[in-house]
Amino acid sequence: MAFCGLSITLVPVLMTIFIRGKRLKPESQNPVSRFFAWLYDPIIRLALRWKWTALLINFAVVPLTIPLLFISAVSSCRRSTRGRCSVGVAHHSKSGLLG
């Protein structure tokens, strides 16, 4: 949780210190930004035109993702020797290889 706080507070401050100069292109000249703006523009216009439909779709889709959270947690959960669930912990042998 502390890393989240640092990323929100410290990164913008460090960006203003270290990113300077004229080598940065404006957003309108950056080809990556232009591509994603081109991709995003029709989608956001459609969502703004049909506000209530977009909102209802989002309210319908978000609850459908909750079972996926439990399915992925159970499938990635490995039982340790004491019966507790350890998610994402690799058990290593003495040689350092996965055992």
Number of C-alpha atoms within 10 A of each C-alpha: 5 6 9 9 10 11 11 10 11 12 12 11 11 10 10 9 9 8 10 9 6 7 7 10 9 9 11 10 10 11 11 11 13 13 10 10 14 11 11 11 11 11 11 13 11 11 14 13 11 11 13 11 12 14 13 10 11 12 11 11 11 9 10 11 10 10 10 11 10 11 11 10 13 12 9 14 15 16 11 12 7 6 8 10 14 12 14 10 11 11 11 10 9 8 7 8 9 9 9
